[in-house]
Each structure stands twice: as structure tokens, then as C-alpha cells.
Amino acid sequence: MRCIRERFSAVSGRGTSFEILKDDVRKQLAVHHLQNTRLTIGQISLMLGFPAQSALSRACRQWFELTSSDIRGGNQQICKHWIYTVADFVDAREDRLLANGIDV
């Protein structure tokens, strides 16, 4: 991860852009693995670079206003929330990238 960050910073000239992209990828992977795999939440947490299961749960609450267990459950209310979040997520990501000088 460190090597990628250094290369990305050298290309973009901004260290924060890497953090934005890393969070975007973590969001997508978290939802995918929580809804589509049998990995435990602890395994997913470690795979995504979180120090503990509780850190992934906090991140999910921050990103989606849902816990990792809620996302794993995949009930209809969560699916509606995720569909809405994806549209906002794509628009917001493009805005953040443009604001940081990265063409999309």
C-alpha cells in the first residue's frame, strides 16, 4: 500500500487523492464481500486493511449509516439505501477527484 501511495502522490502531486481513492475502493469491496461472500466480518476487516472488526463496523456506519452486520443481512431497506448511495457515491467521487486535479 505504501508503494502505491508514493507512486500515486508522485503522479498526482497530492497525497490526499490516494486516501480518497483508497476509501472509495474500500467502500465498494466492503459491500461486495459483506453481501456476496461467506467470509467472516473479521476476515473482511483484515483483508481491507482495518485493524479490527470494530473498525470496519465504524467505517460502515460513517459511509452508509449502517453497520457491517446490517449490510451483511442484505434486507430490502438496506438494498434501497445502497442503490441511493451508489448514485451519490459516483457523483461525489468524480467531484472529489476533479477538486483534487485528477481528470475523470
Backbone as CSV, one residue per row, in Angstrom:
resi,resn,N_x,N_y,N_z,CA_x,CA_y,CA_z,C_x,C_y,C_z
1,MET,0.830,-1.177,0.000,0.000,0.000,0.000,0.882,1.250,0.000
2,ARG,1.966,1.201,0.720,2.846,2.358,0.828,3.461,2.714,-0.524
3,CYS,3.907,1.703,-1.268,4.499,1.923,-2.582,3.478,2.558,-3.528
4,ILE,2.255,2.062,-3.495,1.199,2.608,-4.347,0.940,4.062,-3.975
5,ARG,0.888,4.361,-2.679,0.648,5.725,-2.220,1.743,6.659,-2.735
6,GLU,2.998,6.225,-2.640,4.106,7.065,-3.090,4.043,7.294,-4.595
7,ARG,3.751,6.256,-5.355,3.640,6.415,-6.804,2.475,7.317,-7.171
8,PHE,1.344,7.134,-6.510,0.175,7.949,-6.809,0.434,9.402,-6.446
9,SER,1.073,9.652,-5.315,1.384,11.016,-4.887,2.328,11.684,-5.873
10,ALA,3.283,10.930,-6.392,4.224,11.484,-7.361,3.506,11.894,-8.639
11,VAL,2.529,11.098,-9.063,1.789,11.401,-10.287,0.813,12.542,-10.070
12,SER,0.074,12.499,-8.983,-0.983,13.487,-8.762,-0.483,14.753,-8.093
13,GLY,0.640,14.653,-7.361,1.148,15.812,-6.650,0.418,16.077,-5.347
14,ARG,-0.535,15.226,-4.996,-1.320,15.414,-3.767,-1.458,14.078,-3.055
15,GLY,-1.083,14.031,-1.784,-1.204,12.812,-1.006,-2.633,12.456,-0.658
16,THR,-3.495,13.460,-0.527,-4.870,13.190,-0.108,-5.679,12.468,-1.183
17,SER,-5.328,12.620,-2.432,-6.071,11.960,-3.501,-6.017,10.449,-3.341
18,PHE,-4.870,9.938,-2.923,-4.751,8.499,-2.707,-5.713,8.043,-1.623
19,GLU,-5.821,8.803,-0.540,-6.724,8.435,0.554,-8.170,8.416,0.084
20,ILE,-8.545,9.344,-0.759,-9.909,9.383,-1.297,-10.176,8.124,-2.117
21,LEU,-9.243,7.786,-2.996,-9.417,6.596,-3.823,-9.418,5.326,-2.982
22,LYS,-8.544,5.267,-1.973,-8.483,4.086,-1.105,-9.820,3.887,-0.391
23,ASP,-10.408,4.962,0.129,-11.699,4.844,0.803,-12.797,4.413,-0.163
24,ASP,-12.759,4.946,-1.386,-13.763,4.560,-2.376,-13.681,3.063,-2.681
25,VAL,-12.479,2.563,-2.840,-12.298,1.133,-3.123,-12.715,0.300,-1.913
26,ARG,-12.366,0.751,-0.718,-12.764,0.023,0.493,-14.281,-0.069,0.609
27,LYS,-14.983,1.019,0.297,-16.450,1.013,0.356,-17.015,-0.053,-0.578
28,GLN,-16.549,-0.027,-1.814,-17.063,-0.971,-2.800,-16.761,-2.409,-2.400
29,LEU,-15.530,-2.662,-1.971,-15.151,-4.025,-1.588,-15.870,-4.478,-0.326
30,ALA,-16.064,-3.571,0.618,-16.758,-3.936,1.857,-18.169,-4.423,1.549
31,VAL,-18.903,-3.669,0.760,-20.277,-4.058,0.434,-20.283,-5.362,-0.366
32,HIS,-19.395,-5.460,-1.334,-19.351,-6.688,-2.132,-19.101,-7.908,-1.253
33,HIS,-18.072,-7.855,-0.425,-17.718,-9.023,0.381,-18.735,-9.298,1.484
34,LEU,-19.326,-8.260,2.031,-20.339,-8.481,3.072,-21.590,-9.128,2.494
35,GLN,-21.956,-8.769,1.285,-23.192,-9.287,0.706,-22.995,-10.548,-0.135
36,ASN,-21.793,-10.782,-0.630,-21.616,-11.850,-1.619,-20.633,-12.946,-1.242
37,THR,-20.100,-12.932,-0.043,-19.159,-13.985,0.342,-19.534,-14.543,1.703
38,ARG,-18.915,-15.647,2.029,-19.121,-16.265,3.342,-17.980,-15.950,4.301
39,LEU,-17.110,-15.032,3.914,-16.030,-14.622,4.817,-16.635,-13.989,6.064
40,THR,-15.979,-14.170,7.190,-16.469,-13.522,8.404,-16.198,-12.025,8.307
41,ILE,-16.906,-11.247,9.108,-16.695,-9.804,9.113,-15.265,-9.494,9.565
42,GLY,-14.739,-10.289,10.474,-13.357,-10.111,10.909,-12.367,-10.342,9.774
43,GLN,-12.603,-11.380,8.958,-11.732,-11.649,7.817,-11.797,-10.522,6.790
44,ILE,-13.002,-10.027,6.540,-13.171,-8.924,5.591,-12.461,-7.685,6.113
45,SER,-12.574,-7.433,7.403,-11.910,-6.274,8.014,-10.412,-6.312,7.770
46,LEU,-9.813,-7.446,8.059,-8.366,-7.584,7.877,-7.978,-7.493,6.405
47,MET,-8.779,-8.088,5.527,-8.492,-8.058,4.098,-8.504,-6.623,3.559
48,LEU,-9.370,-5.785,4.114,-9.479,-4.395,3.664,-8.516,-3.460,4.389
49,GLY,-7.711,-4.021,5.296,-6.698,-3.208,5.963,-7.139,-2.541,7.249
50,PHE,-8.271,-2.972,7.796,-8.716,-2.435,9.081,-8.071,-3.256,10.196
51,PRO,-7.722,-2.615,11.320,-7.048,-3.342,12.389,-7.950,-4.326,13.133
52,ALA,-9.261,-4.107,13.072,-10.186,-4.973,13.804,-11.573,-4.886,13.177
53,GLN,-12.401,-5.843,13.540,-13.781,-5.883,13.045,-14.537,-4.611,13.422
54,SER,-14.289,-4.100,14.606,-14.983,-2.898,15.063,-14.644,-1.686,14.193
55,ALA,-13.436,-1.642,13.645,-13.042,-0.525,12.777,-13.842,-0.560,11.468
56,LEU,-14.064,-1.755,10.913,-14.891,-1.861,9.709,-16.328,-1.464,10.019
57,SER,-16.835,-1.891,11.151,-18.201,-1.536,11.520,-18.359,-0.019,11.657
58,ARG,-17.374,0.634,12.279,-17.404,2.102,12.402,-17.352,2.766,11.026
59,ALA,-16.499,2.245,10.145,-16.394,2.810,8.800,-17.722,2.668,8.049
60,CYS,-18.362,1.509,8.163,-19.656,1.301,7.502,-20.708,2.270,8.035
61,ARG,-20.694,2.499,9.337,-21.647,3.462,9.911,-21.373,4.869,9.372
62,GLN,-20.106,5.202,9.210,-19.746,6.517,8.691,-20.127,6.646,7.212
63,TRP,-19.836,5.615,6.419,-20.102,5.662,4.986,-21.572,5.547,4.640
64,PHE,-22.259,4.596,5.279,-23.608,4.221,4.852,-24.692,4.415,5.907
65,GLU,-24.295,4.814,7.117,-25.217,4.900,8.250,-25.822,3.530,8.565
66,LEU,-25.028,2.481,8.322,-25.416,1.099,8.588,-24.212,0.376,9.165
67,THR,-24.446,-0.620,9.990,-23.334,-1.416,10.494,-22.962,-2.471,9.464
68,SER,-21.796,-3.063,9.642,-21.383,-4.141,8.737,-22.357,-5.319,8.829
69,SER,-22.899,-5.568,10.006,-23.886,-6.651,10.170,-25.169,-6.341,9.410
70,ASP,-25.598,-5.080,9.397,-26.782,-4.685,8.630,-26.567,-4.933,7.141
71,ILE,-25.408,-4.558,6.653,-25.098,-4.755,5.235,-25.045,-6.242,4.917
72,ARG,-24.451,-7.015,5.796,-24.367,-8.463,5.600,-25.772,-9.056,5.513
73,GLY,-26.716,-8.560,6.316,-28.080,-9.078,6.313,-28.778,-8.874,4.981
74,GLY,-28.473,-7.770,4.303,-28.994,-7.516,2.964,-30.502,-7.406,2.873
75,ASN,-31.177,-6.905,3.923,-32.627,-6.784,3.816,-33.010,-5.678,2.838
76,GLN,-34.275,-5.597,2.489,-34.745,-4.684,1.442,-34.416,-3.231,1.753
77,GLN,-34.560,-2.832,3.007,-34.282,-1.452,3.391,-32.822,-1.105,3.103
78,ILE,-31.925,-2.015,3.361,-30.505,-1.787,3.115,-30.241,-1.712,1.617
79,CYS,-30.872,-2.561,0.838,-30.672,-2.537,-0.603,-31.102,-1.200,-1.193
80,LYS,-32.240,-0.672,-0.746,-32.688,0.634,-1.231,-31.675,1.702,-0.854
81,HIS,-31.178,1.640,0.364,-30.192,2.620,0.816,-28.931,2.523,-0.036
82,TRP,-28.487,1.329,-0.346,-27.266,1.145,-1.121,-27.428,1.682,-2.539
83,ILE,-28.585,1.445,-3.174,-28.812,1.940,-4.536,-28.714,3.463,-4.545
84,TYR,-29.318,4.099,-3.557,-29.254,5.552,-3.459,-27.816,5.998,-3.215
85,THR,-27.115,5.284,-2.380,-25.750,5.639,-2.038,-24.821,5.509,-3.241
86,VAL,-25.027,4.503,-4.091,-24.148,4.312,-5.243,-24.211,5.515,-6.166
87,ALA,-25.408,6.007,-6.462,-25.537,7.168,-7.345,-24.824,8.377,-6.746
88,ASP,-25.044,8.615,-5.470,-24.368,9.725,-4.798,-22.869,9.500,-4.760
89,PHE,-22.487,8.263,-4.525,-21.080,7.903,-4.416,-20.333,8.214,-5.710
90,VAL,-20.912,7.846,-6.855,-20.256,8.079,-8.141,-20.118,9.571,-8.392
91,ASP,-21.182,10.326,-8.169,-21.116,11.772,-8.367,-20.106,12.419,-7.430
92,ALA,-20.144,12.028,-6.172,-19.237,12.614,-5.190,-17.794,12.255,-5.494
93,ARG,-17.552,11.035,-5.930,-16.181,10.620,-6.246,-15.639,11.454,-7.393
94,GLU,-16.430,11.649,-8.440,-15.974,12.459,-9.569,-15.706,13.890,-9.131
95,ASP,-16.585,14.450,-8.296,-16.377,15.805,-7.793,-15.094,15.906,-6.983
96,ARG,-14.839,14.911,-6.113,-13.623,14.934,-5.285,-12.378,14.783,-6.144
97,LEU,-12.435,13.924,-7.133,-11.266,13.739,-8.000,-10.978,15.017,-8.795
98,LEU,-12.018,15.625,-9.343,-11.836,16.869,-10.081,-11.296,17.972,-9.171
99,ALA,-11.809,18.027,-7.942,-11.353,19.037,-6.986,-9.887,18.861,-6.636
100,ASN,-9.400,17.617,-6.737,-8.002,17.329,-6.437,-7.130,17.327,-7.686
101,GLY,-7.677,17.827,-8.802,-6.886,17.957,-10.011,-6.710,16.690,-10.815
102,ILE,-7.598,15.708,-10.626,-7.490,14.457,-11.371,-8.627,14.411,-12.383
103,ASP,-8.282,14.281,-13.644,-9.312,14.201,-14.698,-10.005,12.850,-14.646
104,VAL,-11.325,12.871,-14.823,-12.098,11.628,-14.841,-12.693,11.408,-16.211
